[in-house]
Amino acid sequence: MWIISIYAISLAALLLPLGAIGDRWGRRPVLLTGLAVFAVVSAAAGLATSTEVMLVARLLSGVARR
């Protein structure tokens, strides 16, 4: 259950703070950084060999998605 839910929880929890960072630093740099981080952690989630690695990768993908 946590593997599915942790993505939505991290995305919802950081939506407003990361949106404010995007307003402050500019939307394009924050978007490109988020896309790069999302690509790396998605690959890590796909190659995960343990539950802990999968949970951390899904958590970071929710953070990077904003």
C-alpha positions in Angstrom: 0.0 0.0 0.0 2.8 2.5 0.8 4.4 2.0 -2.5 1.3 3.3 -4.2 0.4 6.0 -1.7 3.7 7.6 -1.0 3.8 9.2 -4.4 0.5 11.0 -3.9 1.3 12.0 -0.3 4.6 13.6 -1.2 3.2 15.3 -4.2 0.3 16.8 -2.2 2.4 17.7 0.7 4.9 19.7 -1.3 2.7 21.2 -4.0 2.4 24.7 -2.5 6.0 25.0 -1.1 7.6 23.9 -4.4 5.2 26.1 -6.3 6.4 29.0 -4.3 10.0 28.0 -5.1 9.0 27.9 -8.8 7.6 31.5 -8.5 10.8 32.7 -6.8 13.5 31.0 -9.0 11.5 30.9 -12.2 9.3 28.2 -13.6 11.6 26.9 -16.3 14.6 26.0 -14.2 12.4 24.4 -11.6 10.6 22.4 -14.3 13.8 21.2 -15.9 15.3 20.2 -12.6 12.1 18.4 -11.7 12.1 16.5 -15.0 15.7 15.5 -14.6 15.2 14.3 -11.0 12.0 12.5 -12.0 13.8 10.6 -14.9 16.6 9.5 -12.6 14.3 8.3 -9.7 12.0 6.6 -12.2 14.9 4.6 -13.5 15.9 3.8 -9.9 12.3 2.6 -9.2 12.4 0.4 -12.2 15.7 -1.1 -11.2 14.9 -1.4 -7.4 16.0 -4.5 -5.7 14.3 -3.9 -2.4 11.2 -2.4 -1.0 13.1 0.4 0.7 14.7 1.5 -2.5 11.3 1.5 -4.2 9.7 3.5 -1.4 12.5 6.2 -1.6 12.3 6.3 -5.3 8.5 6.8 -5.3 8.8 9.4 -2.6 11.4 11.4 -4.6 9.4 11.0 -7.8 6.4 12.7 -6.1 8.7 15.5 -4.9 10.2 15.9 -8.4 6.8 15.8 -10.2 5.9 19.2 -8.9 
